[in-house]
Amino acid sequence: MKATAKQIERAKARYNAFMQYRTVESFEPEYIGWAAAEQRAEAHNNIVREIANGNRNIEREWKTFILNEILKSDRKAEESKAKLQANKEASADVLAPVKKLRKLGDFGKWLNTSGNPYRKQHFNKSYTNDAVNAYLATI
């Protein structure tokens, strides 16, 4: 996958943020422990020091790693968006009775109620006839 200009710009910003020396506190020692935070800070600062001293191999490795992470997260977001859209399209006929009553917003609120057995459908947009019938019974 070829990187777009926006992705390259985000990778540069993340790389520049990465190139800052870190303290032990920046690794939240209260959650991971002081020794682990100290090790992470030391390892990070050693990498930054090597790059600052002109080690091009490590610099290239980290720039590539950061760009690949951005590409991977964008690809995953696109796949998720496509899956939700496919679920919406597949469920269009199931939602027809609710749309006909102009209660789609109320149906969404009803689905997203805590304890609703059909609540998961609100998030993955894959609606079932059982959920629609249960909602219509409440009207």
Contacts in CASP RR format, 6 or more apart in sequence:
PFRMAT RR
TARGET T0000
AUTHOR 0000-0000-0000
METHOD contacts of the structure
MODEL  1
MKATAKQIERAKARYNAFMQYRTVESFEPEYIGWAAAEQRAEAHNNIVRE
IANGNRNIEREWKTFILNEILKSDRKAEESKAKLQANKEASADVLAPVKK
LRKLGDFGKWLNTSGNPYRKQHFNKSYTNDAVNAYLATI
1 71 0 8 1.000
1 75 0 8 1.000
3 11 0 8 1.000
3 67 0 8 1.000
3 70 0 8 1.000
3 71 0 8 1.000
7 67 0 8 1.000
7 70 0 8 1.000
7 71 0 8 1.000
7 74 0 8 1.000
8 67 0 8 1.000
10 70 0 8 1.000
11 63 0 8 1.000
11 66 0 8 1.000
11 67 0 8 1.000
11 70 0 8 1.000
14 66 0 8 1.000
14 70 0 8 1.000
15 62 0 8 1.000
15 63 0 8 1.000
15 66 0 8 1.000
18 48 0 8 1.000
18 62 0 8 1.000
18 66 0 8 1.000
19 48 0 8 1.000
19 51 0 8 1.000
19 52 0 8 1.000
20 48 0 8 1.000
21 44 0 8 1.000
21 45 0 8 1.000
21 48 0 8 1.000
22 40 0 8 1.000
22 41 0 8 1.000
22 44 0 8 1.000
22 45 0 8 1.000
23 41 0 8 1.000
24 34 0 8 1.000
24 37 0 8 1.000
24 38 0 8 1.000
24 41 0 8 1.000
25 37 0 8 1.000
26 41 0 8 1.000
27 36 0 8 1.000
27 37 0 8 1.000
27 40 0 8 1.000
27 41 0 8 1.000
28 37 0 8 1.000
29 36 0 8 1.000
29 37 0 8 1.000
29 38 0 8 1.000
32 40 0 8 1.000
47 58 0 8 1.000
47 62 0 8 1.000
50 58 0 8 1.000
51 58 0 8 1.000
51 59 0 8 1.000
51 62 0 8 1.000
84 124 0 8 1.000
84 125 0 8 1.000
87 124 0 8 1.000
87 125 0 8 1.000
87 126 0 8 1.000
88 125 0 8 1.000
90 126 0 8 1.000
91 125 0 8 1.000
91 126 0 8 1.000
91 127 0 8 1.000
94 127 0 8 1.000
94 128 0 8 1.000
94 129 0 8 1.000
94 132 0 8 1.000
95 104 0 8 1.000
95 107 0 8 1.000
95 127 0 8 1.000
95 132 0 8 1.000
97 132 0 8 1.000
97 136 0 8 1.000
98 104 0 8 1.000
98 107 0 8 1.000
98 132 0 8 1.000
98 135 0 8 1.000
98 136 0 8 1.000
101 139 0 8 1.000
103 135 0 8 1.000
103 139 0 8 1.000
107 132 0 8 1.000
107 135 0 8 1.000
108 122 0 8 1.000
110 116 0 8 1.000
110 135 0 8 1.000
110 138 0 8 1.000
111 118 0 8 1.000
111 119 0 8 1.000
111 121 0 8 1.000
111 122 0 8 1.000
111 131 0 8 1.000
111 135 0 8 1.000
112 119 0 8 1.000
112 122 0 8 1.000
113 119 0 8 1.000
118 128 0 8 1.000
118 130 0 8 1.000
118 131 0 8 1.000
118 134 0 8 1.000
121 127 0 8 1.000
121 128 0 8 1.000
121 131 0 8 1.000
END
